């Protein structure tokens, strides 16, 4: 399940939900047992970004997708994208040698 909200002048203007009915995804979510602690741990005041910074980062993500250029997005070097708690095929293989693709390359 995923939820997207469009907030305008502190009011919810749009709601979009996505429900994935993939048995493998459901098993992966259930097997995780609980959210990653990083997702539920509050940031310290110095780690927090302003609302304007968060909006700018979200816009850069959209621009990166539109232009197929991950260098436009401020990804952490260790970023690993998950879909429904599962890692899609993020490996680039050539002649039996594989390497993990970073978020910026994906």
Secondary structure, 3 states (H helix, E strand, C coil): CEEEEEEECCEEEEEEEECCCCHHHHHHHHHHCCCCHHHHCCCCCCCCCCHHHHHHHHHHHHHHHHHCCHHHCCCCCCCCCCECCECCCCEEEECCEEEECCCCCC
